Amino acid sequence: MSGQNNTLVITRMNVSNLTDKQLDSFRNAMEKFMKIRDNRGYSHMAGLHGAPDWYCWHHEGNYRNIVLRARLFLPWHRAYLKCFEDYLRDHDASAAQCWWDWTSPLSHTQGIPKAYADPNVGTKPNPLFKFHMSIPPQSDPNLPDNASIDRDTIRDPDLPRRLPNTSDIERLYEIEDFGAFSDALEDNFHDRVHGWCGGDMSDVTTAGYDPVFWAHHCNVDRIWSIWQLRHGNSSMPPDLLNLSLPPFRYTVREVLSIHDLGYEYATTSSEVKL
């Protein structure tokens, strides 16, 4: 599955560097996206990660009964972000996802970015603050007693100073082997920030429904893209390259170049405190 094919390269920016106009456009596109109730909508895309569909890949395996063991965490989530963004752009052709740099001094002061932390924007609810989950009962070991979920997402963030810092990431970039890099990024940063956010972000079942999930994963993907610029893809195991990344149409080989996928990341610059 995928959304539209993009011929132009779009730029994903640090959320703290978006202009008011850019942030308003992004929020408006997200709000429209969240209202779609079929398989082109936000709820469906969020549900591919955890409940109810369980396609996500973490720690060399996903949540289905598949024998395959492979480091598909980074490629799978890149395909996921790309397809999410394609559907988002159905509502605003200029829209691009943004990333949350949790290592920045601003994040170490305020924690979750203000764009996502404010409950309201003026007199209107902020679509980046929460999302109402409506997940029907299902037979899944991660949901006790086949329970349904019908509520807004919640967060319970830790102290901002406990987020990862830039020196941690610089040491990560020194790792030359893809497998070792992928494991370190997932274990020490991806998992850590999910846990730091608390609430639904700390549970794979519901994490994809929280709007900040996408900004967090864009940063993880951005870090991988920077690592690729430094080390290339030569240490990627050849037997991974032709593996598919269901439910998306991509293979691992097809997601190695973000430029070929139609996007890039803005270079890091001084953040603007909103």
Secondary structure by P-SEA (a helix, b strand, c coil): cccccccbbbbbcccccccaaaaaaaaaaaaaaaaccccccaaaaaaccccccccccccccccccccccccaaaaaaaaaaaaaaaaaacccccbbbbbbcccccccccccccccccccccccccccccbbbbbcccccccccccccccccccccccccccccccaaaaaaaaacccaaaaaaaaacccaaaaaaaaccccccccccccccaaaaaaaaaaaaaaaaaaacccccccccccccccccccccccccccccccccccccccccccc
